[in-house]
Amino acid sequence: MFRKTTVPTISNGSYLEEQSNGRLVSVRNTKAVQEDKVVLKKKVTFLRGVSIIIGTIIGAGIFISPKGILENTGSVGMSLTVWTVCGILSLFGALCYAELGTSIKKSGGHYTYILEAFGPLPAFVRVWVELLIIRPAATSVISLAFGRYILEPFFMQCEIPDLAVKLITAVAITLVMVLNSMSVSWSARIQIFLTFCKLVAILIIIVPGVMQLIKGETQHFKDAFVGNAASVKGLPLAFYSGMYAYSGWFYLNFVTEEVENPERNIPLAICTSMIIVTVGYVLTNVAYFTTISPEDLLTSKAVAVTFAERLLGSFSLAVPIFVALSCFGSMNGGIFAVSRMFYVASREGHLPEILSMIHVRKHTPLPAVIVLHPLTMIMLFTSDIYSLLNFLSFARWLFIGLAVAGMIYLRYKRPDMPRPFKVPLFIPALFSFTCLFMVALSLYADPVNTGIGFAITLTGVPAYYLFIIWDKKPRWFRQPLDWITSSLQIILEVVPEEGKEIS
């Protein structure tokens, strides 16, 4: 299943003729095929890179329930301080990934950097947990938010049926995966449009908020640091909520090989995106407090709707649509990026060979995109998704911290590695400590679920030895898997990336 098997090569839409060496080649259009190599092309520009980062960071949370920080800090001033500090720390992490992305020019993000620094076992464990649980669960959660808010205008007077939400969610997930399977360019264009919608939605909140400040509506900012004192447990939890709200800055590194001029565009897109998101988040919260008291904000089910009802009247009906578009953008950006992690892991021999193949005409990693579909559908209709995310929330910070620690390690292990973009050493050191703190906080705040998540993560170790290390698998085990790989290759019209022969 994970062994690199010899498979046929399918030409670009031409009739096939078998040669004596067992390979399939094109009878015609050979020259055209050679000129149009089957590879993932560099179609991610600076603007598309910015849209990937902003589009995946900004989900539904800032519009619906940005109260986790206020709840745990106890005052307006301290909550705005935490939002700002978390933005700066996330920028530090993003800068570390900018160095990694410009020095290790491979797609795959966390997986690739851990593989380069610490070897195959921890890298395999990372992609194992991501494929089986984290990504299907995360996609289901953001998709459910999309389904709920896209249907809300049609169920204003009653509760939305759960089945209706799940059905529209299933349609949305399928649509996103079809889109990412068909065209890199179109998925990127739609991501730019959805990111623009998110920024417009934030501006719709910020601009009236600024006008309120100009009018002197500052009563909630007086004695801003007075309120319920933040507890020793509450402040770290507020910090945890803030860091989670900014997560997503690493997704551009998942598609490094498809970025035009990565030495310039990766650092520039990362810095631009994080500045926009941090300023947007802080100003959005300031705008909320010009109109909504801290007490009302904590009791509101949808803060942006409450804000819009008080200042914008009937325009508040548009808020659920903006939230749904925001969720759709997060779905699209996440699937676009994470599919490249599976693609690279397969190319390295850590996932089935079919996942490293590319569609002969569309030039998309079609198998790596659609592999998530059945797993996501199963979780959507059968699992307690939120519990799964709670189990594995620590895993994200553990592996991000490991990747950044690997950057420090590579500074000493490979000092001559070209580093077009280089950050001061204190930045990765501080951010690695931050990630360690996040892991410890997960254990402190919810030891049972964190322990279960740790046990789930450890299942990757025996899986590594079973599927990767054990290379003398019996013939009865290998033959059906080889047949499945060849059959899927023909059905999906996919081939290995040109220039990367299977051995």
C-alpha positions, 0 to 999 in steps of 0.5 A: 500500500505504501510501497512505490510500485511500478505503474503505467504512465497514461498520456495526455488524453491520447490513445495508448499503445503498450511497449515491450517494457510494459509502459504505456505511451502515446501514439500521437501528440508526443511532442505536445505531451513533452512540452506540457509536462504533468507537474503541479505548476507555479500558479500561486502569486503574491495575491493568491498567497495572501488570499490563502492565508487570510482566507483560512485564518478568518472563519466564523469565530470573529463574527459569531463568538469572539468572547472566549478572550473577554470571558477569561480576561475579565476586562475590555482593556486586557482582552484587547491586549491579549488579541494584540499580543496573540497577533504578534506571537502568531506573526513570529511563528509566521516569520519562522515559517517564512524562513523555513519556506524559503530555505526548504523549497518543498511543499508539505508544511509541518510534515516536510520541516519535521522530516528534514530536521528529525527524520521520517518517524515524527513526520509520519506520525504528523501526517497520519493523525492529520489524514485520519482525524484532524483534517476530516474533523476540522473540515466537518466543523467549519462546513457545519458552520457554513451549512447553518448560516447559509440556511439561517435566512430561510429559517428565521422563525424556527430552528434549523433541522440538523439533517438539513444542515448536514445535507447542505454541508455535505453538498458544500464539502463535495463542491469544494473538493470538486473545485480543487480537483478541477482547477488550481487557477479557479480555486485560487480565484474563488479564494481571492473573491471569498477573502475579499468578502471577508475583508468587506464584512470586517470593514462593515463592522469596523467603519461604523465602530470608528464613526461611533468612536468619533461621536464619543461612544467610549463609555465601555473603554473608560477604566478599561482594565477594571473588571473581574480580575483575570485568574491564574487559570483564566489568562492562559485560557484567554491566550489559548483562545487568541492563538487558536483564532489566529491559526492558519498562517502556516497554510501557504507553506503547504504549497511552496512548490506552486508559489511563484518566486517563493523567496520573495512572495512567501515572506511578503505574503505572510507578513502582509496577511498577518498585519491585515488580520491582526489589525482587523481583529483588534479593530473589530473588537474595538468596534464591538465595544463601541456599541455592545457592553462586555456583559451583552457581548458575553451573552450574545449568540452572534456578536456581529448580528447584535452589532449590526441590529443596533447600528445597521438595522435590516442590513443585519440580515446579510451577516449570516451570508457573510459568515457562510462565505467566510466559512466556505473560504476557510474550507476551500483554503484548507483543502487546497493546502492540506491536500499538498501535505498528503501529496508530498507524504505520498511522494516520500513513501509515507502514504499510498502511491496513488496520492502522489499522482497528478491529473493528466489534463487538469494538473491537480493532485486529484487523489490527494484532494478527494481522499478526504471526502469519504472520511469527512462524510463519515465524521459528518454523519456519525461522529462527535466531531467537536470531541475529536477536535478537543482530543487533538487540539494539542497535536497542532501546537506540538507539531508546529513547535517541533517544526520551529524547533527543527528550524533552530536545529537546522541552523546548527546541523546545516549552517551552509543551507541557503537562507534567503530570508532569515529571522533573529534566533530569539523569534523561533526560540520564543515561539517554540516556548509558546507552543510548548506552553500551549501543549502544557495548557491543553494538558492542564485545562483538559487532561482527559481529552488531551490524554486521549488525543495523545494516545490517538497520536501514538497509534502512528508509531506502530502504523509506521513500523507496519506500513513503512519499515516492514518491507517484506509483506506477503504477496497476497497482501501486496497484489490486491493493493497494486491492482487497486492503485493501477485501477484508480490510476486509470479511472482518475486519469492520474500519473506520477509527476513527470521527472519523478520515476517510481522505483 
